[in-house]
Structure formats: structure tokens, C-alpha cells
Amino acid sequence: MSDLFDLTGRVAVITGGAGLMGMQHAEVIAAHGGIPVLVDVVRAEDKAADLGRRHQVSAKASQCDITQPDSVSQLLKEIIGHFGRVDILINNAANNPKMENSTDVNFSRLENFPIEQWHADLAVGLTGAHLCSQVIGSHMAKIFRESGRRGVILNIASDLAIIAPDQRIYRQPGLPEHLQPAKPVTYSVVKSGLVGLTRYLATYWADSGVRVNAVSPGGIYNGQPEAFVEKLINLIPMGRMARLNEYQGTVLFLVSDASSYMTGHNLVVDGGRSAW
Ligand SMILES: NC(=O)c1ccc[n+]([C@@H]2O[C@H](COP(=O)([O-])OP(=O)(O)OC[C@H]3O[C@@H](n4cnc5c(N)ncnc54)[C@H](O)[C@@H]3O)[C@@H](O)[C@H]2O)c1
């Protein structure tokens, strides 16, 4: 049974690999014998070296801007040059900049949302996922068709891919209506788009040995303000946010042979939030 989850020797490209969740994906992949490649705009050599030491795998960091086609093509060359193979792609990167507000405008609100921010968020979350899938997925599909090997793309969406944000939980007491913060529109658009991309790629490559699924996680508790957490957990039947490592089982299931007959699916793991 445990063979179903064995990733020995499989090379797993994780975009946004240096971030909070990227490292969790890398951790569970390495713990099952896989070789994580931490792909990020920021350097992650130390993190890769630490993973490699602890799990005895040859983890690697690759600096790459996934919004740039040349950068992604170069990434594939580098990985094939180094490992000779790629088996798993996790489209996990997201644009999470702190939005600067002025005293009389809150830019997170739809009315004021800057077009530059729209383009930047879609560039990483959607265009980046498309480019990595186009370059790395096409390579996998070609090799797999010839060799009979199997591979996986996993898109990291969000519970907000399937439900609208409840803007009440982002409100701050004492602020006038026009300065109340909002969950940015791009978050919903990027995450819903990823589910569409998942279905498109899954059927496109269904006969080429590349399975494509999405996971829609709920929020991870990471020291957010107590007042926000209180409001959020009221929306979650299980009454709490997710623990940092709590998606590792789901990710392992979706990138391993344990999910071998599954493609085009969006697995919702949200403490029951979307069931209410
Ligand atoms: N943290 C949560 O509670 C939560 C919940 C649901 C879904 N998600 C999703 O999980 C994913 C990871 O979230 P996180 O919390 O780890 O975020 P994070 O900000 O910690 O990590 C995102 C990483 O993406 C990298 N990145 C940004 N632009 C890039 C680019 N152009 N090229 C390459 N890398 C780039 C960043 O440098 C960063 O390391 C995101 O898609 C997020 O929307 C997170």
C-alpha cells in the first residue's frame, strides 16, 4: 500500500517553492523519496540544501520568474540538464505584495483596484501557471507518450476558487465605508481561472500520461490577528483554520500514484467551509 505514495527519484518542480506552502509541498515530497526543485524569484539554495540533508535527496533551488517565457524555457533546460527528467509540476506561486494605501483611498477595494495590480496578480497566478504547464507539461507529455511513464501537474487554487470571499471578515472597526479593506478581486479571478486551466489541461493531455488536478485549500493559521481569525473560523464548520502542514497528505495523494485514476478534479480541503 505504501508503494502508492512512493516518489523515489521523481523530480518535482514547485513554483513559489521558497514560500510558506511551497516548502510544505517540498517537505512531503522529499520525505517520500521525491526530488523537490524550489522554483522562485527569491533565492532558495539554503532551503533546498537543508531539505536535501534531512531527507537524503538531491533537492535543488532554481531562480526563475515564471511570468517570463524565456525564463521558464531556461528552467526546463536546467532541470533536464541536471536531473535528466521531470515528473511533477506544482503551480503554487502567487503574487502577495503588501498593498500601500493612502489616507483617503484603499486600493484593495474594487472601485480603486489599480490595473497594474490586476496585471501583476494575473501574471504570476494565471499566466505563470499557464507558461509552466505549457513548457514543462508539454515536455512531460512528449516524453511520456514515448516512454509510457506517468506524470502530474497540481494547481494550488483556494476555497475562494469556488466561493466568493466574505468581505465582512476583512473589515476593520472605526474605518469609514470607503476605506474598508477588501479581499482583492484578483484572488477570486486567479483561483477560479486555475480550476478552468486544470480541466483544460487534464482533458488535453488525458491520453499522454499527464494527470492534472487542483487542490482548493482553506486558510492556514500563520499568526493572523485574533479578531480576523475569530470571524473566519465562524465560517468554518470545523471551527479552526488549517495547520501549516495539514495539506501535505492531500498534496502527496495528488502527486503520487495513489490518485492514478484522477484527473481534471478540484479537491476542496477547507474544514467544511464551502459545505455551509
Ligand atoms: N497560505 C494560505 O493560507 C493559502 C490558502 C489557500 C491557498 N493558498 C495558495 O497557496 C499558494 C502558496 O501560498 P503561500 O501562502 O505559500 O504564499 P507565499 O507568498 O508564502 O509564497 C508565494 C511564493 O511565490 C513566489 N513568487 C511570486 N512571484 C513569482 C514569480 N513571478 N516567479 C516565481 N515565483 C514567484 C514568491 O516569491 C513566494 O515565495 C498560493 O497560490 C496561495 O494563493 C495559500
The ligand as a Gaussian input file, in Angstrom:
#p B3LYP/6-31G(d) Opt

LIG

0 1
 N       -1.391000      30.491000       2.889000
 C       -2.689000      30.184000       2.809000
 O       -3.449000      30.248000       3.797000
 C       -3.274000      29.718000       1.496000
 C       -4.577000      29.244000       1.457000
 C       -5.115000      28.831000       0.239000
 C       -4.337000      28.875000      -0.904000
 N       -3.065000      29.356000      -0.823000
 C       -2.281000      29.390000      -2.055000
 O       -1.098000      28.630000      -1.861000
 C       -0.050000      29.161000      -2.659000
 C        1.167000      29.466000      -1.805000
 O        0.790000      30.415000      -0.824000
 P        1.785000      30.881000       0.324000
 O        0.932000      31.230000       1.483000
 O        2.869000      29.894000       0.471000
 O        2.333000      32.249000      -0.306000
 P        3.803000      32.856000      -0.220000
 O        3.657000      34.308000      -0.535000
 O        4.469000      32.450000       1.062000
 O        4.563000      32.131000      -1.413000
 C        4.407000      32.519000      -2.752000
 C        5.769000      32.396000      -3.405000
 O        5.623000      32.701000      -4.813000
 C        6.815000      33.368000      -5.196000
 N        6.612000      34.102000      -6.444000
 C        5.930000      35.281000      -6.612000
 N        6.044000      35.699000      -7.886000
 C        6.792000      34.770000      -8.545000
 C        7.253000      34.657000      -9.886000
 N        6.980000      35.595000     -10.796000
 N        8.014000      33.581000     -10.224000
 C        8.335000      32.634000      -9.287000
 N        7.922000      32.694000      -8.003000
 C        7.158000      33.746000      -7.634000
 C        7.114000      34.301000      -4.024000
 O        8.454000      34.777000      -4.046000
 C        6.789000      33.401000      -2.844000
 O        7.939000      32.706000      -2.366000
 C       -0.617000      30.409000      -3.331000
 O       -1.063000      30.068000      -4.624000
 C       -1.781000      30.772000      -2.426000
 O       -2.758000      31.533000      -3.085000
 C       -2.496000      29.766000       0.341000

